[in-house]
Amino acid sequence: MKNEGEIKISTIGLNCPKPLIETRKALNKMELNQILIVEGDHRVSLDEIPQAMKDIGNEILSIDDQGDKWIIKIKKVI
């Protein structure tokens, strides 16, 4: 069952800066305390997205690096 407080986006196949742009667009549509789950495969974005989220004040809940893809969970707190 999907949690109403979670939104999932896929950035698989997208290269920089598109995964970060899509992450920011999704967060802008979300309510405070909702969770964004971002799935991707662009290696640079695996470092870039968490850093950008920390810089603007959102909380990184987890980073799951599965080798060929990754999943980042972000809590919108600002």
C-alpha positions as a Markdown table, in Angstrom:
| # | Residue | x | y | z |
|---|---|---|---|---|
| 1 | Met | 0.0 | 0.0 | 0.0 |
| 2 | Lys | 1.3 | 3.4 | -0.9 |
| 3 | Asn | 1.8 | 5.9 | 1.8 |
| 4 | Glu | -0.1 | 9.2 | 1.1 |
| 5 | Gly | 2.9 | 11.1 | 2.5 |
| 6 | Glu | 5.3 | 9.6 | -0.1 |
| 7 | Ile | 5.8 | 10.7 | -3.7 |
| 8 | Lys | 8.0 | 8.7 | -6.1 |
| 9 | Ile | 9.8 | 9.9 | -9.2 |
| 10 | Ser | 12.1 | 8.2 | -11.6 |
| 11 | Thr | 15.0 | 9.9 | -13.2 |
| 12 | Ile | 16.4 | 6.8 | -14.8 |
| 13 | Gly | 18.0 | 7.6 | -18.1 |
| 14 | Leu | 18.4 | 11.3 | -17.4 |
| 15 | Asn | 21.7 | 13.1 | -17.2 |
| 16 | Cys | 22.8 | 16.2 | -15.2 |
| 17 | Pro | 21.3 | 18.5 | -14.4 |
| 18 | Lys | 17.9 | 16.9 | -15.2 |
| 19 | Pro | 17.6 | 14.6 | -12.1 |
| 20 | Leu | 18.2 | 17.6 | -9.8 |
| 21 | Ile | 15.7 | 19.7 | -11.7 |
| 22 | Glu | 13.1 | 17.0 | -11.6 |
| 23 | Thr | 13.7 | 16.5 | -7.8 |
| 24 | Arg | 13.3 | 20.2 | -7.2 |
| 25 | Lys | 10.1 | 20.4 | -9.3 |
| 26 | Ala | 8.6 | 17.5 | -7.4 |
| 27 | Leu | 9.5 | 19.1 | -4.0 |
| 28 | Asn | 7.9 | 22.4 | -5.0 |
| 29 | Lys | 4.6 | 20.6 | -5.5 |
| 30 | Met | 4.8 | 18.8 | -2.1 |
| 31 | Glu | 3.5 | 19.6 | 1.3 |
| 32 | Leu | 5.8 | 19.9 | 4.4 |
| 33 | Asn | 6.8 | 16.6 | 5.9 |
| 34 | Gln | 6.0 | 14.5 | 2.8 |
| 35 | Ile | 8.7 | 12.1 | 1.6 |
| 36 | Leu | 10.1 | 12.2 | -1.9 |
| 37 | Ile | 11.6 | 9.0 | -3.3 |
| 38 | Val | 13.9 | 9.7 | -6.2 |
| 39 | Glu | 15.2 | 6.7 | -8.3 |
| 40 | Gly | 18.0 | 7.3 | -10.8 |
| 41 | Asp | 21.0 | 5.9 | -12.5 |
| 42 | His | 23.2 | 8.9 | -13.2 |
| 43 | Arg | 26.2 | 8.6 | -10.9 |
| 44 | Val | 27.0 | 12.3 | -10.6 |
| 45 | Ser | 23.4 | 13.0 | -9.4 |
| 46 | Leu | 23.9 | 10.5 | -6.6 |
| 47 | Asp | 26.2 | 13.0 | -5.0 |
| 48 | Glu | 24.7 | 16.2 | -6.4 |
| 49 | Ile | 21.1 | 15.7 | -5.2 |
| 50 | Pro | 21.8 | 15.0 | -1.5 |
| 51 | Gln | 24.2 | 17.9 | -1.4 |
| 52 | Ala | 21.7 | 20.3 | -2.9 |
| 53 | Met | 19.0 | 19.1 | -0.6 |
| 54 | Lys | 21.2 | 19.7 | 2.5 |
| 55 | Asp | 22.1 | 23.1 | 1.1 |
| 56 | Ile | 18.5 | 24.2 | 0.9 |
| 57 | Gly | 17.5 | 22.6 | 4.2 |
| 58 | Asn | 15.6 | 19.4 | 3.4 |
| 59 | Glu | 16.4 | 16.2 | 5.2 |
| 60 | Ile | 18.0 | 13.2 | 3.5 |
| 61 | Leu | 16.4 | 10.1 | 5.1 |
| 62 | Ser | 18.4 | 7.5 | 3.2 |
| 63 | Ile | 20.6 | 6.8 | 0.2 |
| 64 | Asp | 20.5 | 3.3 | -1.3 |
| 65 | Asp | 23.2 | 2.8 | -3.9 |
| 66 | Gln | 22.4 | -0.4 | -5.7 |
| 67 | Gly | 25.2 | -0.2 | -8.2 |
| 68 | Asp | 23.3 | 0.2 | -11.5 |
| 69 | Lys | 20.7 | 2.5 | -9.9 |
| 70 | Trp | 20.2 | 4.4 | -6.7 |
| 71 | Ile | 17.2 | 5.5 | -4.5 |
| 72 | Ile | 17.3 | 8.7 | -2.4 |
| 73 | Lys | 14.6 | 9.4 | 0.2 |
| 74 | Ile | 14.1 | 13.1 | 1.0 |
| 75 | Lys | 11.8 | 14.7 | 3.6 |
| 76 | Lys | 10.5 | 18.1 | 2.7 |
| 77 | Val | 11.1 | 20.2 | 5.8 |
| 78 | Ile | 11.2 | 23.7 | 4.3 |
